[in-house]
Amino acid sequence: MNKKLFAMTSIILLALIAIVYWFTLKEETRLPSDNWSRTFSVETPANNYSNFQVLNEENGYVITLRNFKEQAILSCDLDLSCKESRNLALSSSSTNVWSNEAESYFIKNYMLMHDDTEIAQDVQNFVKSGDVLVYWTKDRQLTVLDNGQEKSFDVAEPIYDVKIIGDHILAITKESQGDRFAVYHLANEPVQLFQLTSTASLVSSIQMIEQSPAEFLLLMDTTMVSGGAKTKVIQQASFDLSPNQAIQLSKLSFHHEQDGRTLDDITHATLFQQDGQTLIAFTATRAGNKNQVFLGKLAGGKVLATSLTKAGTRYERPVILNKDEVAFLEMNGSQRELVYASSEPSKIEESKQIAKEDYKQAAYTQFSKSFNGLMLVLFGFAWIILAFAISYISTAVLNRFRFERTYTLGFIIHVVSLLILQIFFLYRFTKVETTIANIPFITESWHFVVLLIAGSLLSTVPLLLARYKPEEDDYTYMVIYATFMNLAVLFFLVGPYIF
């Protein structure tokens, strides 16, 4: 390779690296949506947290972060400036925990404990809200403690869960064998409101909120199995406090408000009621990008959701703190960090600014994504071998017929066949829609084709500027150079985003 060709090749590749870095930096600082900020970290050490709970206080929040061994209790103000107030060992990861800054309720060896004080034995689980504590035992006895007053109820079926909603206590039971649930309102005695039978293979959770006085919404998180394929389905039903109702579960549909695209794999859906609106936060898959956090209004069996996070990082278990803040866990290797997004104008403006950490993070992101390009290089040999075969056969045929400009036409055939084979293989064997959604500098399918054409042109421009001519002496060198220069261009422009 002569010096001029080497210099132009180096300039082109360095320019591509700079361009991709610039777009990576812009993507790093891009807001997930117009009305929500980028994520902010809550000042707490990362750990292998499995979930977290939020307790609203008058001047802030108490956040309990749980892993399988312990719980960290954070005291936070309304701006989510937090400090760790306590750290407690956890004896059961499958039962509820309630903590504020001063006291904790938890289950240890089937004993319900209030700090060091035993409340009851043989307890399966409990819930607490305000001054009301409800727990249930293995013998299906449910006890309500309200400001020192105790009431006990005997329930026929095993208790699945209990919800405390305002002044109402609703107990959910589930048959020992089968998928039939029943909901009871606990007043002077258990009053069955309705029964429902789930057709799902797995019910992950049931949530309830009061949408208006004595009018409630039930949300069931389920997994359907059909033909060996698993599908997450969120179902809803409305009910009131009248006994023996016949309610009907209906499937919720989730769509992105920007383009109307369907959101899939809905998980960790949580409800929040404020100002007469029912908000739902959840993680979902959009355009092949998994575990983004979304927030939307639930109305008429449909959710139009806004993105609260960008693609590329895994997020879990969103919790709506208020209409302006949503907290969730961000995956960082095997660790999880508590973060939040805000719709406050000041937070949005703050997150628009490029911070020092963004330059470093953009470089790290570009470097880590470049390893995906190695997969493209391996995949590229599929069309490279075929393109070499086509150009070799074409040149041999042209020479046989003594065509005057054999090597010029052969070089053009090679470059064009390389482009056509790229388009065929990429559109046939990869998810181009996902690739287009991942590449920050294109948005449409035809943009992707233009990108491939530009890559082909860039692979030949240095040869032309260096005044190489497709003649017998330079033909093989030019074909090899154009092929692998094209692969290098695709490595930087397409490789980080394709797999």
Salt bridges, closest charged atoms under 4 A:
GLU27 OE2 - ARG30 NH2 2.61
GLU103 OE1 - HIS114 NE2 2.58
ASP161 OD2 - LYS163 NZ 2.98
GLU175 OE2 - ARG180 NH2 2.86
ASP221 OD1 - LYS232 NZ 2.85
ASP259 OD1 - HIS256 ND1 3.90
ASP259 OD2 - ARG286 NH2 2.64
GLU316 OE2 - ARG314 NE 3.06
GLU316 OE1 - ARG336 NE 2.82
ASP324 OD2 - LYS323 NZ 3.48
GLU349 OE2 - LYS352 NZ 3.32
ASP358 OD1 - ARG38 NH1 3.15
